[in-house]
Protein backbone atom coordinates (compact mmCIF):
# COMPACT_ATOMS: atom_id res chain seq x y z
CA UNK A 1 0.00 0.00 0.00
CA UNK A 2 1.31 3.44 -0.90
CA UNK A 3 1.98 5.67 2.08
CA UNK A 4 -0.22 8.74 2.34
CA UNK A 5 1.55 11.95 1.37
CA UNK A 6 2.60 14.33 4.11
CA UNK A 7 0.60 17.50 4.57
CA UNK A 8 2.53 20.79 4.40
CA UNK A 9 2.05 22.55 7.74
CA UNK A 10 3.92 25.69 6.62
CA UNK A 11 7.12 27.32 7.79
CA UNK A 12 7.54 26.74 11.52
CA UNK A 13 8.46 30.28 12.58
CA UNK A 14 5.64 31.84 10.55
CA UNK A 15 3.11 29.36 11.95
CA UNK A 16 4.33 29.88 15.53
CA UNK A 17 4.04 33.65 15.21
CA UNK A 18 0.52 33.40 13.79
CA UNK A 19 -0.57 30.90 16.44
CA UNK A 20 0.73 33.05 19.29
CA UNK A 21 -0.92 36.14 17.81
CA UNK A 22 -4.21 34.24 17.56
CA UNK A 23 -3.88 33.24 21.22
CA UNK A 24 -3.24 36.83 22.26
CA UNK A 25 -6.17 38.25 20.31
CA UNK A 26 -8.49 35.23 20.67
CA UNK A 27 -8.76 35.32 16.91
CA UNK A 28 -9.51 32.34 14.67
CA UNK A 29 -6.78 29.92 13.66
CA UNK A 30 -6.27 29.68 9.91
CA UNK A 31 -6.02 25.93 9.43
CA UNK A 32 -5.90 24.25 6.00
CA UNK A 33 -8.45 21.63 7.03
CA UNK A 34 -9.75 20.84 3.55
CA UNK A 35 -12.40 18.16 3.98
CA UNK A 36 -10.95 16.85 7.24
CA UNK A 37 -13.36 16.63 10.19
CA UNK A 38 -11.14 14.55 12.48
CA UNK A 39 -11.32 16.98 15.40
CA UNK A 40 -15.13 16.88 15.19
CA UNK A 41 -14.99 13.10 15.63
CA UNK A 42 -12.49 12.88 18.47
CA UNK A 43 -14.63 12.75 21.62
CA UNK A 44 -13.91 16.34 22.60
CA UNK A 45 -15.91 18.27 25.16
CA UNK A 46 -16.21 21.78 23.73
CA UNK A 47 -16.14 24.68 26.16
CA UNK A 48 -18.61 27.48 25.38
CA UNK A 49 -18.32 30.74 27.32
CA UNK A 50 -21.25 32.86 28.54
CA UNK A 51 -20.55 35.70 26.11
CA UNK A 52 -20.89 33.42 23.06
CA UNK A 53 -24.53 34.36 22.66
CA UNK A 54 -24.87 33.48 18.98
CA UNK A 55 -23.29 30.08 19.54
CA UNK A 56 -25.49 29.27 22.53
CA UNK A 57 -28.58 30.21 20.53
CA UNK A 58 -27.70 27.63 17.89
CA UNK A 59 -27.10 24.67 20.21
CA UNK A 60 -30.07 22.88 21.84
CA UNK A 61 -30.04 23.25 25.63
CA UNK A 62 -30.26 19.48 26.01
CA UNK A 63 -26.76 19.15 24.51
CA UNK A 64 -25.12 21.53 26.98
CA UNK A 65 -24.20 21.02 30.62
CA UNK A 66 -22.24 23.02 33.23
CA UNK A 67 -18.47 23.13 32.71
CA UNK A 68 -16.78 21.45 35.71
CA UNK A 69 -14.71 23.81 37.84
CA UNK A 70 -15.79 26.97 35.99
CA UNK A 71 -18.18 29.76 37.04
CA UNK A 72 -21.89 29.57 36.35
CA UNK A 73 -22.73 30.20 32.71
CA UNK A 74 -19.77 28.29 31.33
CA UNK A 75 -20.96 25.13 29.60
CA UNK A 76 -19.60 22.29 27.53
CA UNK A 77 -20.96 20.63 24.45
CA UNK A 78 -20.54 16.87 24.56
CA UNK A 79 -20.38 14.22 21.86
CA UNK A 80 -22.52 11.32 20.72
CA UNK A 81 -22.00 7.58 21.18
CA UNK A 82 -19.54 7.58 18.27
CA UNK A 83 -17.45 10.40 19.68
CA UNK A 84 -18.83 12.84 17.09
CA UNK A 85 -19.87 16.41 17.78
CA UNK A 86 -23.69 16.51 17.50
CA UNK A 87 -23.38 19.71 15.45
CA UNK A 88 -21.59 17.75 12.70
CA UNK A 89 -24.23 16.96 10.07
CA UNK A 90 -23.42 15.27 6.76
CA UNK A 91 -19.70 15.80 7.36
CA UNK A 92 -20.14 19.56 7.86
CA UNK A 93 -20.48 21.79 10.89
CA UNK A 94 -24.12 22.82 10.96
CA UNK A 95 -23.31 25.98 12.96
CA UNK A 96 -19.99 26.85 11.32
CA UNK A 97 -20.56 30.61 11.18
CA UNK A 98 -21.44 30.59 14.88
CA UNK A 99 -19.17 27.76 16.01
CA UNK A 100 -17.69 27.97 19.53
CA UNK A 101 -14.58 30.04 20.16
CA UNK A 102 -12.85 26.82 21.19
CA UNK A 103 -13.38 25.45 17.69
CA UNK A 104 -12.32 28.69 16.01
CA UNK A 105 -8.98 28.67 17.80
CA UNK A 106 -8.29 24.94 17.45
CA UNK A 107 -5.31 23.97 15.28
CA UNK A 108 -4.24 20.32 15.33
CA UNK A 109 -0.79 21.32 14.05
CA UNK A 110 -0.07 22.26 17.66
CA UNK A 111 0.58 18.57 18.38
CA UNK A 112 3.46 17.98 15.94
CA UNK A 113 4.67 21.51 16.73
CA UNK A 114 5.14 20.51 20.37
CA UNK A 115 5.89 16.82 19.92
CA UNK A 116 2.72 15.89 21.78
CA UNK A 117 0.20 13.18 20.92
CA UNK A 118 -3.54 13.97 20.92
CA UNK A 119 -4.09 10.95 23.15
CA UNK A 120 -5.86 7.63 22.65
CA UNK A 121 -9.39 8.34 23.87
CA UNK A 122 -11.39 8.19 20.65
CA UNK A 123 -8.83 10.20 18.72
CA UNK A 124 -7.72 7.70 16.07
CA UNK A 125 -8.66 9.91 13.11
CA UNK A 126 -7.07 12.95 14.70
CA UNK A 127 -3.86 11.06 15.48
CA UNK A 128 -3.66 9.94 11.86
CA UNK A 129 -4.08 13.52 10.68
CA UNK A 130 -1.51 14.85 13.12
CA UNK A 131 1.09 12.35 11.95
CA UNK A 132 0.78 13.65 8.39
CA UNK A 133 1.55 17.29 9.14
CA UNK A 134 5.08 18.30 8.19
CA UNK A 135 6.56 21.69 9.02
CA UNK A 136 9.26 23.25 6.89
CA UNK A 137 12.30 24.95 8.41
CA UNK A 138 13.46 27.66 5.99
CA UNK A 139 16.31 28.76 8.24
CA UNK A 140 18.07 28.05 11.51
CA UNK A 141 15.55 30.12 13.48
CA UNK A 142 12.75 27.74 12.49
CA UNK A 143 14.73 24.75 13.73
CA UNK A 144 15.71 26.49 16.97
CA UNK A 145 12.13 27.46 17.74
CA UNK A 146 10.79 24.00 16.93
CA UNK A 147 13.37 22.42 19.25
CA UNK A 148 12.54 24.96 21.99
CA UNK A 149 8.79 24.30 21.84
CA UNK A 150 9.36 20.55 22.00
CA UNK A 151 11.78 21.00 24.91
CA UNK A 152 9.17 23.12 26.69
CA UNK A 153 6.48 20.47 26.25
CA UNK A 154 8.79 17.71 27.46
CA UNK A 155 9.83 19.69 30.53
CA UNK A 156 6.25 20.59 31.40
CA UNK A 157 5.21 16.94 31.25
CA UNK A 158 8.24 15.51 33.05
CA UNK A 159 8.40 18.18 35.75
CA UNK A 160 4.70 18.91 36.22
CA UNK A 161 4.98 18.10 39.93
CA UNK A 162 7.48 20.95 40.37
CA UNK A 163 4.97 23.62 39.33
CA UNK A 164 2.32 25.28 41.48
CA UNK A 165 -1.06 23.57 41.23
CA UNK A 166 -2.99 24.46 38.11
CA UNK A 167 -0.07 25.73 36.04
CA UNK A 168 0.57 22.61 33.96
CA UNK A 169 -2.63 21.20 32.42
CA UNK A 170 -3.24 17.47 32.18
CA UNK A 171 -5.08 17.98 28.88
CA UNK A 172 -2.69 17.27 25.99
CA UNK A 173 -4.03 20.08 23.81
CA UNK A 174 -3.65 22.65 26.57
CA UNK A 175 -0.17 21.37 27.44
CA UNK A 176 0.95 21.79 23.81
CA UNK A 177 -0.50 25.31 23.71
CA UNK A 178 1.27 26.22 26.96
CA UNK A 179 4.55 25.06 25.42
CA UNK A 180 4.01 27.56 22.59
CA UNK A 181 3.41 30.36 25.08
CA UNK A 182 6.58 29.77 27.16
CA UNK A 183 8.98 28.31 24.59
CA UNK A 184 11.36 31.30 24.74
CA UNK A 185 12.57 30.05 28.13
CA UNK A 186 13.99 27.04 26.29
CA UNK A 187 15.55 28.73 23.27
CA UNK A 188 19.02 28.09 24.65
CA UNK A 189 18.09 24.69 26.02
CA UNK A 190 17.82 23.70 29.69
CA UNK A 191 21.62 23.69 29.93
CA UNK A 192 23.67 21.61 32.39
CA UNK A 193 23.98 24.52 34.84
CA UNK A 194 20.29 25.43 35.01
CA UNK A 195 18.45 24.02 37.97
CA UNK A 196 14.90 22.73 37.48
CA UNK A 197 13.64 25.25 40.04
CA UNK A 198 15.16 28.10 38.01
CA UNK A 199 13.45 26.88 34.83
CA UNK A 200 10.12 26.44 36.62
CA UNK A 201 10.32 30.02 37.91
CA UNK A 202 11.13 31.31 34.42
CA UNK A 203 8.26 29.35 32.86
CA UNK A 204 5.74 30.67 35.40
CA UNK A 205 6.96 34.22 34.76
CA UNK A 206 6.73 33.73 30.98
CA UNK A 207 3.16 32.42 31.31
CA UNK A 208 2.15 35.36 33.48
CA UNK A 209 3.67 37.80 30.98
CA UNK A 210 1.87 36.13 28.09
CA UNK A 211 -1.46 36.26 29.93
CA UNK A 212 -0.89 39.93 30.80
CA UNK A 213 -0.32 40.73 27.15
CA UNK A 214 -3.58 38.97 26.27
CA UNK A 215 -5.52 41.00 28.84
CA UNK A 216 -3.87 44.24 27.65
CA UNK A 217 -5.19 43.63 24.13
ABEGO torsion letter per residue (X at the ends): XBBBBBBBAEBAAAAAAAAAAAAAAGBBBBBBAEABAAAAAAGBBBBBBAABAAAAAABBAAABBBBBGBBBGBBBBBBBAAGBBAABBGGBBAAAAABBAAAAABBAAAAAAAGBBAEABGAAAAAAAAAABBBBBABAAAAAAAAAAAAAAAAAAAAAAABBBGABBABAAAAAAAAAAAAAAAAAEAEAABBAAAAAAAAAAAAAAAAAAAAAX
